[in-house]
Amino acid sequence: MNFWVAVMVAALCGALVGYLQTFVFAKIPEKWLQDYGVKETDPDFRLSKRMKLIPHGVLSALFCAFVYTLFVVFCFEAYVAPPKIFHILTILMATPIIVIVMMSDRLNRIIPDECSIALACIGFFALIGDFFERDIWFSEQAAWYVPLLNRVIAALVGGGVLFLINFISISFLGKEGMGQGDMKLLAACGLIVGCYGLIITIYVGILVAVFFAVPLLIRKYARKASEKREIEQAEDKGAKRQEIAMRKAQVHFSEDPDYIAFGPFLALGAAVYMALEPVFYNYMIETITLFGLTF
């Protein structure tokens, strides 16, 4: 296929797929977007937020078009021109699910287990592709089981790392550090991207998360300073503290201003890796070879 034709097809296909995610999101069962154990009969139950054509549909279309286009531009020689169907289908199927994950976590602070299961299934699909289409990370002499171990170990490490972070947070800080949805998501992403890709996924996720977290921290401290001034200026300081506490208690967890959803950044990291895999390969292969980690 001609390079520029492939680029245009990727952009148009991505825009269409991303646009359609608004309608797909509207059909997601309500229970998928609710926290574990939440029932409609609960006194604080409220319906989940849904994607809107503007701005969510537009952002989704731009994101999918961007990812598909990057994949064609940077993976053309490695995966598109041959073509390697399994690799192409992997990113085609994974990207719209990643959009659902990002939008769900952003709007409702929930990563549906069904999305992680779907991504895990795509990871097994990609594994099948490893046996028919050689991955650029492995030589032709690599043992047949190497690709299998690559993806399974990445899944176990991905989910295990977040489980460990959460365990330490609960043990020493008394609060949850990572949600179960994040653990399942990173495990599923590990199946898709493998061990090398998991490094990039976590790195990109943390880097972008920090970029967004800094303004939130600044806003948090500014709000706390404002609340402190309110209390100091109040005639009845105890009553003012109680009023502020009640005001916070009425805020739904999905609208907590101090909470930053990490899931979307992990999903973004996986998408970035899939779209730019040959670029990361070229930068990392010398170091990997130096440490004897090539197969």
RONU-694290 format. One record per atom (N, C-alpha, C): residue in three letters; x, y, z. Coordinates in steps of 0.2 Angstrom, whole numbers, padded with zeros to 4 digits, always signed. Atoms other than C-alpha are relative to their C-alpha. Layout:
ALAXYZ...
# end
This chain:
MET+0004-0006+0000MET+0000+0000+0000MET+0004+0006+0000ASN-0004-0007+0000ASN+0006+0018-0004ASN+0000+0003+0007PHE+0000-0003-0006PHE+0012+0027+0011PHE-0005+0005+0002TRP+0004-0005-0002TRP+0002+0042+0010TRP-0008-0002-0001VAL+0007+0003+0000VAL-0014+0032+0005VAL-0001-0003+0007ALA+0001+0004-0006ALA-0011+0022+0021ALA-0001+0005+0006VAL+0001-0005-0005VAL-0009+0038+0031VAL-0007+0003+0000MET+0006-0003+0000MET-0025+0046+0025MET-0006-0005+0002VAL+0005+0005-0002VAL-0035+0029+0027VAL+0000+0000+0008ALA-0001+0001-0007ALA-0028+0028+0045ALA-0003+0006+0004ALA+0003-0006-0003ALA-0033+0046+0049ALA-0008+0000+0000LEU+0008+0000+0001LEU-0051+0044+0042LEU-0003-0006+0004CYS+0002+0006-0004CYS-0053+0027+0050CYS+0000+0002+0008GLY-0001-0001-0007GLY-0047+0033+0067GLY-0005+0005+0002ALA+0005-0006-0002ALA-0058+0049+0067ALA-0007-0004+0000LEU+0007+0003+0000LEU-0074+0038+0062LEU+0000-0005+0007VAL+0001+0004-0006VAL-0070+0025+0076VAL+0000+0004+0006GLY+0000-0004-0006GLY-0066+0038+0089GLY-0007+0003+0001TYR+0007-0003+0000TYR-0083+0047+0084TYR-0005-0005+0003LEU+0005+0005-0002LEU-0093+0031+0086LEU+0001-0002+0008GLN-0001+0002-0007GLN-0086+0028+0104GLN-0005+0004+0004THR+0006-0003-0004THR-0099+0041+0110THR-0006-0004+0001PHE+0006+0004+0000PHE-0113+0030+0105PHE+0001-0007+0003VAL-0002+0006-0004VAL-0104+0014+0111VAL+0000+0001+0007PHE-0001-0001-0007PHE-0101+0022+0128PHE-0008+0001+0003ALA+0007-0001-0002ALA-0120+0027+0129ALA-0004-0007+0001LYS+0003+0007+0000LYS-0124+0008+0127LYS+0003-0004+0006ILE-0003+0004-0005ILE-0113+0002+0141ILE-0005-0001+0006PRO+0005+0001-0005PRO-0123-0006+0155PRO+0002+0005+0006GLU-0001-0005-0005GLU-0125+0006+0170GLU+0005-0004+0006LYS-0004+0003-0005LYS-0117-0007+0182LYS+0007+0000-0001TRP-0007+0000+0002TRP-0101-0007+0172TRP+0004+0006+0003LEU-0002-0006-0002LEU-0099+0011+0177LEU-0001+0002+0007GLN+0001-0001-0007GLN-0103+0010+0195GLN+0005-0004+0004ASP-0005+0003-0005ASP-0091+0006+0210ASP-0003-0007+0002TYR+0002+0007-0003TYR-0091-0012+0217TYR-0005+0001+0005GLY+0005+0001-0005GLY-0106-0016+0227GLY-0005+0006+0000VAL+0005-0005+0000VAL-0116+0000+0223VAL-0006-0002-0004LYS+0006+0002+0003LYS-0134-0003+0220LYS-0005+0006-0001GLU+0005-0005+0002GLU-0148+0008+0213GLU-0004+0002+0007THR+0004-0001-0006THR-0157+0007+0230THR+0005+0004+0006ASP-0004-0003-0004ASP-0142+0015+0239ASP-0002+0007+0001PRO+0002-0007+0000PRO-0146+0032+0246PRO+0005+0005-0003ASP-0004-0004+0003ASP-0131+0040+0238ASP+0001-0002-0007PHE-0001+0002+0007PHE-0133+0032+0221PHE-0002+0005-0005ARG+0001-0005+0005ARG-0132+0042+0206ARG+0002-0003-0007LEU-0002+0003+0007LEU-0132+0038+0187LEU+0007+0002-0002SER-0007-0002+0002SER-0115+0038+0179SER+0000+0005-0006LYS-0001-0005+0006LYS-0109+0051+0167LYS+0001-0003-0006ARG-0001+0003+0006ARG-0109+0048+0149ARG+0004+0005-0005MET-0003-0004+0005MET-0099+0054+0134MET-0005+0005-0004LYS+0004-0004+0005LYS-0106+0069+0124LYS+0004+0001-0006LEU-0003-0001+0007LEU-0102+0072+0106LEU+0005+0006+0001ILE-0005-0006-0001ILE-0094+0089+0111ILE+0000+0001+0008PRO-0007+0001+0003PRO-0081+0088+0119PRO+0002-0007-0001HIS-0003+0006-0001HIS-0079+0070+0122HIS+0000-0004-0007GLY+0000+0004+0006GLY-0084+0063+0105GLY+0006+0003-0005VAL-0005-0003+0004VAL-0072+0076+0096VAL+0007-0002+0003LEU-0006+0002-0003LEU-0058+0072+0108LEU+0002-0007-0002SER+0000+0007+0002SER-0061+0053+0105SER+0002-0001-0007ALA-0002+0000+0007ALA-0060+0056+0086ALA+0007+0002-0001LEU-0006-0003+0001LEU-0045+0066+0087LEU+0006-0005+0003PHE-0005+0004-0003PHE-0036+0054+0098PHE+0001-0007-0004CYS+0000+0006+0004CYS-0040+0038+0088CYS+0003+0002-0007ALA-0003-0002+0006ALA-0035+0047+0072ALA+0007+0001+0001PHE-0007-0002-0002PHE-0019+0053+0080PHE+0004-0007+0001VAL-0004+0006-0001VAL-0014+0036+0086VAL+0000-0005-0006TYR+0000+0004+0006TYR-0019+0027+0070TYR+0005+0003-0005THR-0005-0004+0005THR-0009+0040+0060THR+0007-0001+0002LEU-0007+0001-0002LEU+0006+0038+0071LEU+0003-0007-0001PHE-0002+0007+0002PHE+0006+0019+0069PHE+0002-0001-0007VAL-0002+0001+0007VAL+0006+0020+0050VAL+0006+0004-0001VAL-0006-0004+0001VAL+0019+0034+0050VAL+0007-0004+0003PHE-0006+0002-0003PHE+0031+0026+0062PHE+0001-0008+0000CYS+0000+0008+0000CYS+0027+0007+0060CYS-0001-0002-0008PHE+0001+0002+0007PHE+0025+0007+0041PHE+0004-0005-0003GLU-0005+0005+0003GLU+0041-0002+0036GLU-0001-0007+0005ALA-0001+0006-0005ALA+0040-0014+0052ALA-0007-0004-0001TYR+0006+0004-0001TYR+0021-0019+0052TYR-0005+0002-0006VAL+0005-0001+0005VAL+0011-0010+0038VAL+0001-0002-0007ALA-0002+0002+0007ALA+0020-0012+0022ALA+0000-0007-0001PRO+0000+0007+0001PRO+0023-0031+0024PRO-0006-0003-0003PRO+0003-0003-0006PRO+0008-0031+0030PRO+0000-0006+0005LYS+0000+0004-0005LYS+0008-0039+0047LYS-0007+0001+0004ILE+0007-0001-0002ILE-0011-0042+0050ILE-0001+0000+0007PHE+0002+0001-0007PHE-0011-0047+0068PHE+0003+0007+0004HIS-0003-0006-0003HIS+0000-0032+0073HIS-0005+0006-0001ILE+0005-0005+0002ILE-0012-0020+0063ILE-0006-0001+0004LEU+0007+0001-0004LEU-0028-0028+0071LEU+0001+0002+0007THR+0000-0001-0007THR-0021-0027+0088THR-0001+0008+0002ILE+0001-0007-0002ILE-0019-0008+0088ILE-0007+0003-0002LEU+0006-0002+0002LEU-0035-0006+0078LEU-0006-0001+0005MET+0005+0002-0005MET-0045-0015+0092MET+0001+0003+0006ALA-0001-0003-0007ALA-0036-0009+0107ALA-0001+0007+0001THR+0001-0007-0001THR-0037+0009+0104THR-0007+0003+0002PRO+0007-0003-0003PRO-0056+0012+0105PRO-0001-0003+0007ILE+0001+0002-0007ILE-0056+0001+0121ILE+0004+0005+0005ILE-0004-0004-0004ILE-0042+0012+0128ILE-0004+0007+0001VAL+0004-0006-0001VAL-0053+0027+0124VAL-0006-0001+0005ILE+0006+0002-0005ILE-0068+0019+0134ILE+0003+0000+0007VAL-0003+0000-0006VAL-0056+0016+0148VAL+0002+0007+0003MET-0001-0007-0002MET-0050+0034+0148MET-0006+0004+0002MET+0006-0004-0001MET-0067+0042+0147MET-0004-0003+0006SER+0003+0003-0006SER-0074+0030+0160SER+0003+0002+0006ASP-0003-0002-0006ASP-0061+0034+0172ASP+0000+0007+0002ARG+0000-0007-0001ARG-0061+0052+0169ARG-0007+0003+0002LEU+0007-0002-0001LEU-0080+0054+0170LEU-0003-0003+0007ASN+0003+0004-0005ASN-0084+0041+0183ASN+0005-0003+0005ARG-0005+0003-0005ARG-0068+0036+0192ARG+0000-0008+0000ILE+0001+0007+0001ILE-0071+0018+0186ILE+0003-0003-0006ILE-0002+0004+0006ILE-0062+0006+0174ILE-0004-0006+0000PRO+0004+0006+0000PRO-0074-0007+0169PRO+0004-0006-0001ASP-0003+0006+0000ASP-0068-0024+0172ASP+0000-0003-0007GLU+0001+0003+0007GLU-0075-0029+0155GLU+0005+0003-0005CYS-0005-0003+0005CYS-0063-0017+0146CYS+0007-0003+0001SER-0007+0004-0001SER-0048-0025+0155SER+0000-0007-0003ILE+0001+0007+0003ILE-0055-0042+0150ILE+0001+0000-0008ALA+0000-0001+0007ALA-0057-0036+0132ALA+0008+0001-0002LEU-0007-0001+0001LEU-0039-0029+0132LEU+0005-0006+0001ALA-0004+0006-0001ALA-0032-0045+0139ALA-0001-0005-0006CYS+0001+0004+0006CYS-0041-0055+0125CYS+0004+0002-0006ILE-0004-0003+0006ILE-0033-0043+0112ILE+0008-0002+0001GLY-0007+0002-0001GLY-0016-0047+0121GLY+0001-0007-0002PHE-0001+0007+0002PHE-0019-0066+0118PHE+0000+0000-0007PHE+0000+0000+0007PHE-0023-0062+0100PHE+0007+0003-0003ALA-0006-0002+0002ALA-0007-0052+0099ALA+0005-0006+0001LEU-0004+0005-0001LEU+0002-0067+0106LEU+0000-0005-0006ILE+0001+0004+0006ILE-0005-0078+0092ILE+0004+0003-0006GLY-0004-0004+0006GLY+0002-0065+0080GLY+0007-0001+0001ASP-0007+0001-0001ASP+0019-0068+0088ASP+0003-0006-0003PHE-0002+0006+0003PHE+0019-0085+0081PHE+0000+0000-0007PHE+0000-0001+0007PHE+0015-0080+0064PHE+0004+0006-0003GLU-0004-0006+0002GLU+0023-0063+0062GLU+0005+0002+0005ARG-0006-0001-0004ARG+0040-0060+0069ARG+0000+0007+0003ASP-0001-0007-0003ASP+0041-0046+0082ASP+0007+0003+0000ILE-0007-0003+0001ILE+0055-0034+0080ILE+0004-0001+0006TRP-0004+0001-0006TRP+0061-0037+0098TRP+0003-0006+0000PHE-0003+0007-0001PHE+0065-0055+0095PHE+0003-0002-0007SER-0003+0002+0006SER+0077-0063+0083SER-0004-0007-0003GLU+0003+0006+0003GLU+0072-0078+0071GLU+0002-0006+0004GLN-0002+0006-0003GLN+0082-0089+0082GLN-0003-0001+0007ALA+0003+0000-0007ALA+0072-0085+0098ALA-0005-0006+0001ALA+0004+0006-0001ALA+0064-0100+0106ALA-0008+0001+0000TRP+0007-0001+0001TRP+0045-0102+0103TRP-0004+0003+0006TYR+0003-0002-0006TYR+0041-0099+0121TYR+0001+0007+0002VAL-0003-0006-0002VAL+0050-0083+0122VAL-0006+0006+0000PRO+0006-0005+0000PRO+0035-0072+0116PRO-0005-0001+0005LEU+0005+0001-0006LEU+0023-0081+0128LEU+0003+0002+0006LEU-0002-0002-0007LEU+0034-0078+0143LEU+0001+0008+0000ASN-0001-0007+0000ASN+0037-0060+0137ASN-0007+0003+0002ARG+0007-0003-0002ARG+0018-0056+0138ARG-0003-0002+0007VAL+0002+0003-0007VAL+0014-0067+0153VAL+0003+0004+0006ILE-0004-0003-0005ILE+0028-0060+0163ILE-0002+0008+0001ALA+0002-0007+0000ALA+0023-0042+0158ALA-0007+0001+0004ALA+0007+0000-0003ALA+0005-0045+0164ALA+0001-0001+0007LEU-0001+0001-0008LEU+0011-0052+0181LEU+0003+0005+0003VAL-0004-0006-0003VAL+0023-0038+0184VAL-0004+0006+0000GLY+0004-0006+0000GLY+0011-0025+0178GLY-0005+0001+0006GLY+0005+0000-0006GLY-0003-0030+0190GLY+0003-0001+0006GLY-0003+0001-0006GLY+0009-0035+0203GLY+0003+0006+0003VAL-0003-0007-0002VAL+0018-0018+0204VAL-0005+0004+0003LEU+0005-0004-0003LEU+0002-0009+0207LEU-0003-0003+0006PHE+0002+0003-0006PHE-0004-0022+0219PHE+0005+0001+0006LEU-0005-0002-0005LEU+0012-0019+0229LEU+0000+0007+0003ILE+0001-0007-0002ILE+0010+0000+0229ILE-0006+0000+0004ASN+0006-0001-0004ASN-0008-0002+0235ASN+0001-0003+0007PHE-0001+0004-0007PHE-0003-0015+0249PHE+0004+0005+0004ILE-0004-0004-0004ILE+0011-0003+0255ILE-0004+0006+0002SER+0004-0006-0001SER-0001+0012+0254SER-0005-0001+0006ILE+0005+0002-0005ILE-0014+0003+0264ILE+0003-0002+0007SER-0003+0002-0006SER-0002-0004+0277SER+0003+0006+0004PHE-0004-0005-0004PHE+0008+0012+0281PHE-0004+0007+0000LEU+0003-0006+0000LEU-0004+0026+0276LEU-0008-0001+0002GLY+0007+0001-0001GLY-0021+0018+0279GLY-0005+0002-0005LYS+0004-0002+0005LYS-0028+0022+0263LYS+0002-0003-0007GLU-0001+0004+0007GLU-0030+0014+0245GLU+0005+0005-0004GLY-0005-0003+0004GLY-0015+0019+0234GLY-0002-0001-0007MET+0002+0001+0007MET-0021+0011+0218MET-0006-0004+0000GLY+0006+0003+0001GLY-0038+0005+0213GLY+0001-0007-0003GLN-0001+0006+0003GLN-0041-0013+0208GLN-0001+0000-0008GLY+0000-0001+0007GLY-0046-0007+0191GLY+0006+0002-0003ASP-0006-0002+0003ASP-0029+0001+0188ASP+0005-0007+0000MET-0004+0006+0000MET-0021-0016+0193MET-0002-0005-0006LYS+0003+0004+0005LYS-0032-0026+0181LYS+0002+0003-0007LEU-0002-0003+0006LEU-0029-0013+0167LEU+0007-0001-0002LEU-0007+0000+0002LEU-0010-0013+0168LEU+0002-0007-0001ALA-0001+0007+0001ALA-0010-0032+0169ALA-0002-0002-0008ALA+0003+0001+0006ALA-0021-0032+0153ALA+0005+0003-0005CYS-0005-0004+0004CYS-0009-0019+0145CYS+0006-0004-0001GLY-0007+0004+0000GLY+0006-0030+0149GLY-0001-0006-0005LEU+0001+0005+0005LEU-0002-0044+0139LEU+0001+0003-0007ILE+0000-0003+0007ILE-0003-0032+0124ILE+0007+0002-0002VAL-0007-0003+0002VAL+0014-0023+0125VAL+0006-0004+0002GLY-0006+0004-0002GLY+0025-0036+0133GLY+0005+0004+0005CYS-0005-0003-0005CYS+0040-0033+0145CYS+0003+0007-0002TYR-0003-0006+0002TYR+0049-0020+0135TYR-0005+0006-0001GLY+0005-0005+0001GLY+0033-0011+0131GLY-0003+0002+0007LEU+0002-0002-0006LEU+0028-0011+0149LEU+0004+0005+0003ILE-0005-0005-0003ILE+0043-0001+0154ILE-0003+0007-0003ILE+0002-0006+0003ILE+0037+0012+0141ILE-0007+0003+0002THR+0007-0001-0002THR+0019+0011+0146THR+0000+0004+0007ILE+0000-0003-0007ILE+0023+0015+0165ILE+0003+0007-0001TYR-0004-0006+0001TYR+0036+0028+0160TYR-0004+0006-0003VAL+0004-0005+0003VAL+0024+0038+0149VAL-0006+0002+0004GLY+0005-0002-0005GLY+0010+0036+0161GLY+0001+0004+0006ILE-0002-0004-0006ILE+0019+0043+0176ILE+0002+0007-0003LEU-0002-0007+0003LEU+0027+0057+0165LEU-0006+0005-0001VAL+0006-0004+0001VAL+0010+0063+0159VAL-0004+0001+0006ALA+0003-0001-0006ALA+0002+0060+0175ALA+0002+0006+0005VAL-0003-0005-0004VAL+0014+0071+0184VAL-0001+0007-0003PHE+0002-0006+0003PHE+0011+0085+0171PHE-0007+0003+0002PHE+0006-0002-0002PHE-0007+0085+0176PHE-0001+0001+0007ALA+0001+0000-0007ALA-0005+0082+0194ALA+0003+0006+0004VAL-0003-0007-0003VAL+0006+0098+0198VAL-0006+0005+0000PRO+0005-0005-0001PRO-0009+0110+0194PRO-0005-0002+0005LEU+0004+0002-0004LEU-0020+0099+0204LEU+0002+0001+0008LEU-0003-0001-0006LEU-0008+0100+0219LEU-0001+0007+0002ILE+0000-0008-0001ILE-0007+0119+0217ILE-0007+0002+0002ARG+0007-0002-0001ARG-0026+0120+0217ARG-0002-0003+0007LYS+0001+0002-0006LYS-0027+0109+0232LYS+0002+0004+0006TYR-0003-0004-0006TYR-0016+0119+0243TYR-0003+0007+0000ALA+0003-0006+0000ALA-0024+0135+0237ALA-0007+0000+0003ARG+0006+0001-0003ARG-0041+0128+0242ARG+0000-0001+0008LYS-0001+0001-0007LYS-0035+0122+0259LYS+0002+0007+0004ALA-0002-0007-0003ALA-0027+0140+0262ALA-0007+0004+0000SER+0006-0004+0000SER-0044+0147+0257SER-0005-0002+0006GLU+0004+0003-0006GLU-0053+0135+0270GLU+0002+0003+0006LYS-0003-0002-0006LYS-0041+0140+0283LYS-0002+0007+0002ARG+0002-0007+0000ARG-0045+0158+0280ARG-0007+0001+0003GLU+0007+0000-0002GLU-0063+0155+0281GLU-0001-0002+0008ILE+0000+0002-0007ILE-0061+0146+0298ILE+0002+0006+0005GLU-0003-0005-0004GLU-0050+0160+0305GLU-0004+0006+0001GLN+0004-0006+0000GLN-0062+0174+0300GLN-0007-0001+0003ALA+0007+0001-0002ALA-0078+0165+0306ALA+0000+0001+0008GLU+0001-0002-0007GLU-0085+0170+0323GLU+0000-0007+0004ASP+0000+0007-0003ASP-0089+0151+0327ASP+0005-0004-0004LYS-0005+0004+0004LYS-0073+0142+0321LYS-0002-0007+0000GLY+0002+0007+0000GLY-0080+0125+0326GLY-0006-0001-0005ALA+0006+0001+0004ALA-0096+0127+0317ALA+0002+0001-0008LYS-0003-0001+0007LYS-0086+0133+0301LYS+0003-0006-0002ARG-0004+0006+0002ARG-0075+0118+0302ARG-0005-0006-0002GLN+0005+0005+0001GLN-0091+0107+0303GLN-0003+0001-0007GLU+0004-0002+0007GLU-0099+0116+0288GLU+0005-0002-0006ILE-0005+0002+0005ILE-0083+0113+0278ILE+0000-0007-0001ALA-0001+0007+0001ALA-0082+0095+0282ALA-0006-0003-0003MET+0007+0003+0003MET-0101+0092+0278MET+0000+0002-0008ARG+0000-0001+0007ARG-0098+0101+0261ARG+0005-0005-0003LYS-0004+0005+0003LYS-0084+0089+0257LYS-0003-0007+0000ALA+0003+0007-0001ALA-0094+0074+0263ALA-0005-0001-0006GLN+0006+0000+0005GLN-0108+0079+0250GLN+0003-0001-0007VAL-0003+0001+0007VAL-0095+0078+0235VAL+0000-0007-0001HIS-0001+0007+0003HIS-0097+0062+0225HIS+0007-0002-0001PHE-0007+0002+0001PHE-0081+0052+0224PHE+0002+0001-0007SER-0002-0001+0007SER-0081+0054+0205SER+0001+0007-0001GLU-0001-0007+0001GLU-0080+0073+0207GLU+0005+0003+0006ASP-0005-0002-0005ASP-0067+0073+0221ASP+0006+0004-0003PRO-0005-0004+0004PRO-0056+0088+0216PRO+0007-0002+0002ASP-0006+0002-0002ASP-0041+0080+0225ASP+0002-0007-0003TYR-0001+0006+0003TYR-0042+0064+0215TYR+0003+0000-0007ILE-0002+0001+0007ILE-0032+0060+0199ILE+0000-0007-0002ALA+0001+0007+0003ALA-0037+0045+0189ALA+0007-0002-0004PHE-0006+0002+0003PHE-0021+0036+0185PHE-0001-0005-0006GLY+0001+0005+0006GLY-0029+0023+0173GLY+0000+0003-0007PRO-0001-0003+0007PRO-0031+0035+0158PRO+0007+0001-0002PHE-0007-0001+0002PHE-0012+0038+0159PHE+0003-0006-0002LEU-0003+0006+0002LEU-0008+0020+0159LEU-0002-0002-0007ALA+0002+0002+0007ALA-0019+0017+0144ALA+0003+0004-0005LEU-0003-0004+0004LEU-0012+0032+0136LEU+0007-0003-0002GLY-0007+0002+0000GLY+0006+0025+0139GLY+0000-0006-0005ALA+0000+0006+0004ALA+0001+0008+0131ALA-0002+0002-0008ALA+0002-0002+0007ALA-0007+0017+0115ALA+0007+0004-0003VAL-0006-0003+0002VAL+0009+0028+0114VAL+0005-0005-0003TYR-0005+0005+0002TYR+0020+0012+0114TYR-0002-0003-0006MET+0002+0004+0006MET+0010+0003+0101MET+0001+0004-0006ALA-0001-0004+0006ALA+0010+0018+0089ALA+0007+0001-0002LEU-0007-0002+0001LEU+0029+0021+0091LEU+0004-0005+0002GLU-0005+0006-0002GLU+0036+0004+0094GLU+0006+0000-0003PRO-0007+0000+0003PRO+0050+0005+0081PRO+0004+0005+0003VAL-0004-0006-0002VAL+0055+0022+0088VAL+0003-0002+0007PHE-0003+0002-0007PHE+0057+0015+0106PHE+0005-0006-0001TYR-0004+0006+0001TYR+0065-0001+0099TYR+0007+0003-0002ASN-0007-0003+0002ASN+0079+0010+0090ASN+0004+0003+0006TYR-0003-0003-0006TYR+0082+0019+0106TYR+0003-0004+0005MET-0001+0004-0006MET+0082+0005+0118MET+0005-0006-0002ILE-0003+0007+0002ILE+0090-0010+0108ILE+0007+0000+0002GLU-0007+0000-0002GLU+0108-0005+0111GLU+0001-0001+0008THR+0000+0001-0007THR+0105-0004+0130THR-0002-0007+0002ILE+0003+0007-0002ILE+0095-0020+0130ILE+0006-0005-0002THR-0005+0005+0002THR+0109-0029+0120THR+0006+0000+0005LEU-0006-0001-0004LEU+0123-0022+0131LEU-0001-0004+0007PHE+0001+0004-0006PHE+0114-0030+0146PHE-0002-0007-0001GLY+0001+0007+0002GLY+0111-0046+0137GLY-0007-0002+0001LEU+0007+0002-0001LEU+0092-0045+0137LEU-0003-0001-0007THR+0003+0002+0006THR+0089-0049+0119THR-0001-0007-0001PHE+0001+0007+0001PHE+0082-0065+0112PHE+0000-0001-0007
# end
